[in-house]
């Protein structure tokens, strides 16, 4: 899955559930915790979170 797709998925999950756990995203996206943390930080840096 491309970074943009992961970002879109994360944003959809947050919009649906109002919050999401890093561990859930790791399992759902089948990526490392470090990848999720970087993605979340990028979304924060872009003022999306």
C-alpha distance matrix in Angstrom:
0.0 3.8 6.6 8.3 6.2 6.6 10.1 10.9 10.1 12.2 14.8 15.2 15.8 18.3 20.0 20.4 21.6 22.9 21.5 18.9 19.1 16.9 17.4 16.2 12.9 12.6 13.4 11.5 8.0 9.3 9.3 12.6 15.0 15.3 11.7 12.4 15.8 14.8 12.5 15.5 17.9 16.3 16.6 20.2 20.9 20.0 22.3 19.9 20.7
3.8 0.0 3.8 5.5 5.2 6.3 8.7 10.0 10.6 12.3 14.3 15.4 16.5 18.5 20.0 21.1 22.5 23.2 22.0 19.7 20.2 17.9 19.0 18.1 14.5 14.5 16.0 14.2 10.6 12.2 11.1 13.8 15.8 15.3 11.5 12.4 15.2 13.4 11.1 14.4 16.2 14.0 14.6 18.2 18.4 17.4 20.0 17.9 19.2
6.6 3.8 0.0 3.8 5.4 5.0 6.1 8.6 9.7 10.4 12.3 14.2 15.2 16.5 18.2 19.9 21.0 21.2 19.8 17.7 18.2 15.8 17.7 17.1 13.3 13.6 15.9 14.3 10.9 12.8 11.0 12.9 14.1 13.1 9.4 10.0 12.3 10.2 7.6 11.0 12.5 10.2 11.0 14.5 14.7 13.8 16.6 14.7 15.9
8.3 5.5 3.8 0.0 3.8 5.4 5.1 6.2 8.5 9.9 10.6 12.3 14.2 15.4 16.4 18.3 20.0 20.1 19.4 17.9 19.2 17.4 19.5 18.4 14.7 15.8 17.8 15.5 12.6 15.2 14.0 16.1 16.9 16.2 12.6 12.4 14.5 12.5 9.3 11.9 13.6 10.8 10.5 14.2 14.5 12.7 15.2 13.0 14.9
6.2 5.2 5.4 3.8 0.0 3.8 5.4 5.1 6.1 8.6 9.9 10.5 12.2 14.2 15.2 16.4 18.2 19.0 18.3 16.6 17.9 16.5 18.1 16.4 12.8 14.2 15.4 12.7 10.0 13.0 12.7 15.5 16.5 16.7 13.0 12.4 15.2 14.0 10.7 13.0 15.5 13.3 12.5 16.2 17.2 15.5 17.4 14.6 16.1
6.6 6.3 5.0 5.4 3.8 0.0 3.8 5.4 5.0 6.1 8.5 9.8 10.5 12.2 14.1 15.2 16.3 17.0 15.7 13.6 14.5 12.7 14.4 13.1 9.4 10.7 12.5 10.2 7.4 10.5 9.8 12.2 12.9 13.3 9.8 8.7 11.7 11.0 7.7 9.9 12.8 11.3 10.7 14.2 15.6 14.6 16.3 13.6 14.2
10.1 8.7 6.1 5.1 5.4 3.8 0.0 3.8 5.4 5.1 6.2 8.6 9.9 10.6 12.2 14.2 15.4 15.3 14.3 13.0 14.5 13.1 15.6 14.4 10.9 12.8 15.0 12.8 10.6 13.8 12.6 14.4 14.2 14.1 10.9 9.3 11.3 10.4 6.6 7.9 10.6 8.8 7.3 11.0 12.4 11.1 12.6 9.8 10.8
10.9 10.0 8.6 6.2 5.1 5.4 3.8 0.0 3.8 5.5 5.2 6.2 8.7 10.0 10.5 12.2 14.2 14.6 14.5 13.6 15.8 15.2 17.4 15.4 12.2 14.7 16.1 13.2 11.6 15.2 14.9 17.2 17.1 17.6 14.4 12.5 14.7 14.1 10.3 11.1 13.9 12.1 9.9 13.4 15.0 12.9 14.0 10.6 12.0
10.1 10.6 9.7 8.5 6.1 5.0 5.4 3.8 0.0 3.8 5.4 5.1 6.2 8.6 9.8 10.5 12.2 13.3 12.8 11.3 13.3 12.9 14.6 12.2 9.2 11.9 12.8 9.6 8.7 12.4 12.9 15.4 15.4 16.6 13.6 11.3 14.1 14.4 10.8 11.4 14.8 13.8 11.8 14.9 17.2 15.7 16.4 12.9 13.2
12.2 12.3 10.4 9.9 8.6 6.1 5.1 5.5 3.8 0.0 3.8 5.4 5.1 6.2 8.6 9.9 10.6 10.9 9.8 8.3 10.3 10.0 12.3 10.4 7.5 10.6 12.3 9.9 9.2 12.8 12.5 14.1 13.3 14.5 12.0 9.0 11.3 12.0 8.6 8.2 11.8 11.6 9.3 12.0 14.7 13.8 14.0 10.7 10.2
14.8 14.3 12.3 10.6 9.9 8.5 6.2 5.2 5.4 3.8 0.0 3.8 5.4 5.1 6.1 8.5 10.0 9.6 9.7 9.7 12.5 12.8 15.5 13.5 11.0 14.3 15.9 13.3 12.9 16.5 16.2 17.7 16.7 17.5 15.1 12.1 13.6 14.1 10.6 9.5 12.6 11.9 8.8 11.2 13.9 12.3 12.0 8.3 8.4
15.2 15.4 14.2 12.3 10.5 9.8 8.6 6.2 5.1 5.4 3.8 0.0 3.8 5.5 5.1 6.1 8.5 9.5 10.3 10.2 13.4 14.3 16.3 13.5 11.6 15.1 15.7 12.6 12.9 16.6 17.2 19.3 18.5 19.9 17.4 14.5 16.5 17.2 13.7 12.9 16.3 15.6 12.5 15.0 17.7 15.9 15.4 11.7 11.8
15.8 16.5 15.2 14.2 12.2 10.5 9.9 8.7 6.2 5.1 5.4 3.8 0.0 3.8 5.5 5.1 6.0 7.6 7.6 6.8 10.0 11.4 13.1 10.2 8.9 12.6 13.1 10.3 11.4 15.0 15.8 17.5 16.4 18.4 16.4 13.1 15.1 16.7 13.5 12.3 16.0 16.2 13.4 15.3 18.5 17.5 16.8 13.2 12.2
18.3 18.5 16.5 15.4 14.2 12.2 10.6 10.0 8.6 6.2 5.1 5.5 3.8 0.0 3.8 5.4 5.3 4.8 5.0 6.0 9.5 11.3 13.7 11.6 10.5 14.2 15.3 13.2 14.1 17.5 17.6 18.7 16.9 18.5 17.0 13.4 14.5 16.2 13.3 11.1 14.4 15.0 11.8 13.0 16.4 15.6 14.2 10.9 9.2
20.0 20.0 18.2 16.4 15.2 14.1 12.2 10.5 9.8 8.6 6.1 5.1 5.5 3.8 0.0 3.8 5.7 5.4 7.7 9.5 13.2 15.1 17.4 14.9 13.8 17.6 18.4 15.8 16.7 20.3 20.7 22.1 20.6 22.0 20.2 16.8 18.0 19.2 16.0 14.1 17.1 17.1 13.6 14.8 18.0 16.5 14.8 11.3 10.5
20.4 21.1 19.9 18.3 16.4 15.2 14.2 12.2 10.5 9.9 8.5 6.1 5.1 5.4 3.8 0.0 3.8 6.0 8.2 9.4 13.0 15.4 16.9 13.9 13.6 17.3 17.3 14.6 16.3 19.7 20.8 22.4 21.1 23.2 21.4 17.9 19.6 21.2 18.1 16.4 19.7 20.0 16.7 18.1 21.4 20.0 18.5 15.0 14.0
21.6 22.5 21.0 20.0 18.2 16.3 15.4 14.2 12.2 10.6 10.0 8.5 6.0 5.3 5.7 3.8 0.0 3.8 5.3 6.9 10.3 13.3 14.7 12.0 12.5 16.2 16.2 14.2 16.3 19.4 20.3 21.5 19.7 22.0 20.8 17.1 18.4 20.6 18.0 15.8 19.1 20.1 17.0 17.8 21.4 20.7 19.0 15.8 13.8
22.9 23.2 21.2 20.1 19.0 17.0 15.3 14.6 13.3 10.9 9.6 9.5 7.6 4.8 5.4 6.0 3.8 0.0 3.8 7.1 10.6 13.4 15.6 13.6 13.7 17.4 18.2 16.5 18.0 21.2 21.4 22.1 19.9 21.7 20.7 17.0 17.6 19.6 17.2 14.5 17.3 18.5 15.2 15.4 19.1 18.5 16.3 13.4 11.1
21.5 22.0 19.8 19.4 18.3 15.7 14.3 14.5 12.8 9.8 9.7 10.3 7.6 5.0 7.7 8.2 5.3 3.8 0.0 3.8 6.9 9.8 12.1 10.6 11.0 14.4 15.5 14.4 15.9 18.7 18.7 19.0 16.5 18.5 17.9 14.1 14.5 17.0 15.1 12.2 15.1 16.8 14.1 14.2 17.9 18.0 16.2 13.6 10.7
18.9 19.7 17.7 17.9 16.6 13.6 13.0 13.6 11.3 8.3 9.7 10.2 6.8 6.0 9.5 9.4 6.9 7.1 3.8 0.0 3.8 6.6 8.5 6.9 7.3 10.7 11.8 11.0 12.6 15.1 15.2 15.5 13.2 15.6 15.1 11.3 12.3 15.1 13.2 10.9 14.3 16.0 13.9 14.5 18.1 18.5 17.4 14.7 12.0
19.1 20.2 18.2 19.2 17.9 14.5 14.5 15.8 13.3 10.3 12.5 13.4 10.0 9.5 13.2 13.0 10.3 10.6 6.9 3.8 0.0 3.8 5.3 5.2 6.5 8.7 10.1 10.6 12.2 13.8 13.7 13.3 10.7 13.4 13.6 10.1 10.8 14.2 13.2 11.1 14.2 16.5 15.1 15.6 19.0 19.9 19.2 16.9 14.0
16.9 17.9 15.8 17.4 16.5 12.7 13.1 15.2 12.9 10.0 12.8 14.3 11.4 11.3 15.1 15.4 13.3 13.4 9.8 6.6 3.8 0.0 3.8 5.4 5.1 6.2 8.8 9.9 10.4 11.6 10.6 9.8 6.9 9.6 10.0 6.7 7.6 11.1 10.6 9.1 12.0 14.4 13.8 14.5 17.5 18.8 18.7 16.7 14.1
17.4 19.0 17.7 19.5 18.1 14.4 15.6 17.4 14.6 12.3 15.5 16.3 13.1 13.7 17.4 16.9 14.7 15.6 12.1 8.5 5.3 3.8 0.0 3.8 5.5 5.1 6.4 8.7 10.0 10.2 10.1 9.3 7.2 10.8 11.4 8.9 10.4 13.7 13.5 12.7 15.5 17.8 17.3 18.3 21.1 22.3 22.4 20.3 17.8
16.2 18.1 17.1 18.4 16.4 13.1 14.4 15.4 12.2 10.4 13.5 13.5 10.2 11.6 14.9 13.9 12.0 13.6 10.6 6.9 5.2 5.4 3.8 0.0 3.8 5.4 5.2 6.0 8.4 9.6 10.6 11.1 9.8 13.3 12.9 10.0 12.3 15.2 14.0 13.2 16.6 18.3 17.3 18.7 21.7 22.3 22.2 19.6 17.4
12.9 14.5 13.3 14.7 12.8 9.4 10.9 12.2 9.2 7.5 11.0 11.6 8.9 10.5 13.8 13.6 12.5 13.7 11.0 7.3 6.5 5.1 5.5 3.8 0.0 3.8 5.4 5.0 5.7 7.8 8.1 9.2 8.3 11.2 10.0 7.0 9.9 12.3 10.6 10.5 14.0 15.2 14.3 16.2 19.0 19.3 19.7 17.0 15.4
12.6 14.5 13.6 15.8 14.2 10.7 12.8 14.7 11.9 10.6 14.3 15.1 12.6 14.2 17.6 17.3 16.2 17.4 14.4 10.7 8.7 6.2 5.1 5.4 3.8 0.0 3.8 5.7 5.5 5.5 5.3 5.9 5.9 9.1 8.4 6.7 9.7 12.0 11.3 11.9 14.9 16.2 16.2 18.1 20.4 21.2 22.0 19.7 18.1
13.4 16.0 15.9 17.8 15.4 12.5 15.0 16.1 12.8 12.3 15.9 15.7 13.1 15.3 18.4 17.3 16.2 18.2 15.5 11.8 10.1 8.8 6.4 5.2 5.4 3.8 0.0 3.8 5.6 5.1 7.2 8.7 9.3 12.7 11.9 10.4 13.5 15.7 14.7 15.3 18.5 19.6 19.2 21.3 23.8 24.2 24.9 22.3 20.7
11.5 14.2 14.3 15.5 12.7 10.2 12.8 13.2 9.6 9.9 13.3 12.6 10.3 13.2 15.8 14.6 14.2 16.5 14.4 11.0 10.6 9.9 8.7 6.0 5.0 5.7 3.8 0.0 3.8 5.7 8.3 10.8 11.4 14.4 12.7 10.8 14.2 16.0 14.1 14.8 18.3 18.9 18.0 20.4 22.9 22.8 23.5 20.5 19.3
8.0 10.6 10.9 12.6 10.0 7.4 10.6 11.6 8.7 9.2 12.9 12.9 11.4 14.1 16.7 16.3 16.3 18.0 15.9 12.6 12.2 10.4 10.0 8.4 5.7 5.5 5.6 3.8 0.0 3.8 5.5 8.8 10.2 12.4 10.0 8.9 12.6 13.7 11.7 13.3 16.5 16.6 16.2 19.0 21.1 20.9 22.1 19.3 18.7
9.3 12.2 12.8 15.2 13.0 10.5 13.8 15.2 12.4 12.8 16.5 16.6 15.0 17.5 20.3 19.7 19.4 21.2 18.7 15.1 13.8 11.6 10.2 9.6 7.8 5.5 5.1 5.7 3.8 0.0 3.8 7.0 9.4 11.8 10.0 9.9 13.5 14.6 13.5 15.3 18.2 18.6 18.8 21.4 23.2 23.5 25.0 22.4 21.6
9.3 11.1 11.0 14.0 12.7 9.8 12.6 14.9 12.9 12.5 16.2 17.2 15.8 17.6 20.7 20.8 20.3 21.4 18.7 15.2 13.7 10.6 10.1 10.6 8.1 5.3 7.2 8.3 5.5 3.8 0.0 3.8 6.7 8.3 6.4 7.2 10.5 11.3 10.9 13.0 15.4 15.9 16.7 19.1 20.6 21.3 23.0 20.9 20.1
12.6 13.8 12.9 16.1 15.5 12.2 14.4 17.2 15.4 14.1 17.7 19.3 17.5 18.7 22.1 22.4 21.5 22.1 19.0 15.5 13.3 9.8 9.3 11.1 9.2 5.9 8.7 10.8 8.8 7.0 3.8 0.0 3.8 5.3 5.2 6.6 8.8 10.0 10.8 12.6 14.4 15.5 16.9 18.7 20.1 21.4 23.0 21.4 20.1
15.0 15.8 14.1 16.9 16.5 12.9 14.2 17.1 15.4 13.3 16.7 18.5 16.4 16.9 20.6 21.1 19.7 19.9 16.5 13.2 10.7 6.9 7.2 9.8 8.3 5.9 9.3 11.4 10.2 9.4 6.7 3.8 0.0 3.8 5.4 5.1 6.2 8.6 9.8 10.5 12.2 14.2 15.3 16.5 18.2 19.9 21.1 19.7 17.9
15.3 15.3 13.1 16.2 16.7 13.3 14.1 17.6 16.6 14.5 17.5 19.9 18.4 18.5 22.0 23.2 22.0 21.7 18.5 15.6 13.4 9.6 10.8 13.3 11.2 9.1 12.7 14.4 12.4 11.8 8.3 5.3 3.8 0.0 3.8 5.4 5.0 6.1 8.5 9.8 10.5 12.2 14.2 15.2 16.3 18.3 19.9 19.1 17.6
11.7 11.5 9.4 12.6 13.0 9.8 10.9 14.4 13.6 12.0 15.1 17.4 16.4 17.0 20.2 21.4 20.8 20.7 17.9 15.1 13.6 10.0 11.4 12.9 10.0 8.4 11.9 12.7 10.0 10.0 6.4 5.2 5.4 3.8 0.0 3.8 5.4 5.1 6.1 8.6 9.9 10.5 12.3 14.2 15.2 16.5 18.5 17.2 16.4
12.4 12.4 10.0 12.4 12.4 8.7 9.3 12.5 11.3 9.0 12.1 14.5 13.1 13.4 16.8 17.9 17.1 17.0 14.1 11.3 10.1 6.7 8.9 10.0 7.0 6.7 10.4 10.8 8.9 9.9 7.2 6.6 5.1 5.4 3.8 0.0 3.8 5.4 5.0 6.1 8.5 9.8 10.5 12.3 14.1 15.3 16.5 14.9 13.6
15.8 15.2 12.3 14.5 15.2 11.7 11.3 14.7 14.1 11.3 13.6 16.5 15.1 14.5 18.0 19.6 18.4 17.6 14.5 12.3 10.8 7.6 10.4 12.3 9.9 9.7 13.5 14.2 12.6 13.5 10.5 8.8 6.2 5.0 5.4 3.8 0.0 3.8 5.4 5.1 6.1 8.6 9.9 10.5 12.2 14.2 15.3 14.4 12.7
14.8 13.4 10.2 12.5 14.0 11.0 10.4 14.1 14.4 12.0 14.1 17.2 16.7 16.2 19.2 21.2 20.6 19.6 17.0 15.1 14.2 11.1 13.7 15.2 12.3 12.0 15.7 16.0 13.7 14.6 11.3 10.0 8.6 6.1 5.1 5.4 3.8 0.0 3.8 5.4 5.1 6.1 8.6 9.8 10.3 12.3 14.2 13.7 12.9
12.5 11.1 7.6 9.3 10.7 7.7 6.6 10.3 10.8 8.6 10.6 13.7 13.5 13.3 16.0 18.1 18.0 17.2 15.1 13.2 13.2 10.6 13.5 14.0 10.6 11.3 14.7 14.1 11.7 13.5 10.9 10.8 9.8 8.5 6.1 5.0 5.4 3.8 0.0 3.8 5.4 5.1 6.3 8.7 9.8 10.6 12.5 11.2 10.8
15.5 14.4 11.0 11.9 13.0 9.9 7.9 11.1 11.4 8.2 9.5 12.9 12.3 11.1 14.1 16.4 15.8 14.5 12.2 10.9 11.1 9.1 12.7 13.2 10.5 11.9 15.3 14.8 13.3 15.3 13.0 12.6 10.5 9.8 8.6 6.1 5.1 5.4 3.8 0.0 3.8 5.4 5.1 6.2 8.6 9.9 10.6 9.3 7.9
17.9 16.2 12.5 13.6 15.5 12.8 10.6 13.9 14.8 11.8 12.6 16.3 16.0 14.4 17.1 19.7 19.1 17.3 15.1 14.3 14.2 12.0 15.5 16.6 14.0 14.9 18.5 18.3 16.5 18.2 15.4 14.4 12.2 10.5 9.9 8.5 6.1 5.1 5.4 3.8 0.0 3.8 5.4 5.0 6.1 8.6 9.7 9.9 8.7
16.3 14.0 10.2 10.8 13.3 11.3 8.8 12.1 13.8 11.6 11.9 15.6 16.2 15.0 17.1 20.0 20.1 18.5 16.8 16.0 16.5 14.4 17.8 18.3 15.2 16.2 19.6 18.9 16.6 18.6 15.9 15.5 14.2 12.2 10.5 9.8 8.6 6.1 5.1 5.4 3.8 0.0 3.8 5.4 4.9 6.2 8.6 8.7 9.1
16.6 14.6 11.0 10.5 12.5 10.7 7.3 9.9 11.8 9.3 8.8 12.5 13.4 11.8 13.6 16.7 17.0 15.2 14.1 13.9 15.1 13.8 17.3 17.3 14.3 16.2 19.2 18.0 16.2 18.8 16.7 16.9 15.3 14.2 12.3 10.5 9.9 8.6 6.3 5.1 5.4 3.8 0.0 3.8 5.4 5.1 6.3 5.2 5.8
20.2 18.2 14.5 14.2 16.2 14.2 11.0 13.4 14.9 12.0 11.2 15.0 15.3 13.0 14.8 18.1 17.8 15.4 14.2 14.5 15.6 14.5 18.3 18.7 16.2 18.1 21.3 20.4 19.0 21.4 19.1 18.7 16.5 15.2 14.2 12.3 10.5 9.8 8.7 6.2 5.0 5.4 3.8 0.0 3.8 5.3 4.9 5.7 4.8
20.9 18.4 14.7 14.5 17.2 15.6 12.4 15.0 17.2 14.7 13.9 17.7 18.5 16.4 18.0 21.4 21.4 19.1 17.9 18.1 19.0 17.5 21.1 21.7 19.0 20.4 23.8 22.9 21.1 23.2 20.6 20.1 18.2 16.3 15.2 14.1 12.2 10.3 9.8 8.6 6.1 4.9 5.4 3.8 0.0 3.8 5.4 7.6 8.2
20.0 17.4 13.8 12.7 15.5 14.6 11.1 12.9 15.7 13.8 12.3 15.9 17.5 15.6 16.5 20.0 20.7 18.5 18.0 18.5 19.9 18.8 22.3 22.3 19.3 21.2 24.2 22.8 20.9 23.5 21.3 21.4 19.9 18.3 16.5 15.3 14.2 12.3 10.6 9.9 8.6 6.2 5.1 5.3 3.8 0.0 3.8 5.4 7.8
22.3 20.0 16.6 15.2 17.4 16.3 12.6 14.0 16.4 14.0 12.0 15.4 16.8 14.2 14.8 18.5 19.0 16.3 16.2 17.4 19.2 18.7 22.4 22.2 19.7 22.0 24.9 23.5 22.1 25.0 23.0 23.0 21.1 19.9 18.5 16.5 15.3 14.2 12.5 10.6 9.7 8.6 6.3 4.9 5.4 3.8 0.0 3.8 5.5
19.9 17.9 14.7 13.0 14.6 13.6 9.8 10.6 12.9 10.7 8.3 11.7 13.2 10.9 11.3 15.0 15.8 13.4 13.6 14.7 16.9 16.7 20.3 19.6 17.0 19.7 22.3 20.5 19.3 22.4 20.9 21.4 19.7 19.1 17.2 14.9 14.4 13.7 11.2 9.3 9.9 8.7 5.2 5.7 7.6 5.4 3.8 0.0 3.8
20.7 19.2 15.9 14.9 16.1 14.2 10.8 12.0 13.2 10.2 8.4 11.8 12.2 9.2 10.5 14.0 13.8 11.1 10.7 12.0 14.0 14.1 17.8 17.4 15.4 18.1 20.7 19.3 18.7 21.6 20.1 20.1 17.9 17.6 16.4 13.6 12.7 12.9 10.8 7.9 8.7 9.1 5.8 4.8 8.2 7.8 5.5 3.8 0.0
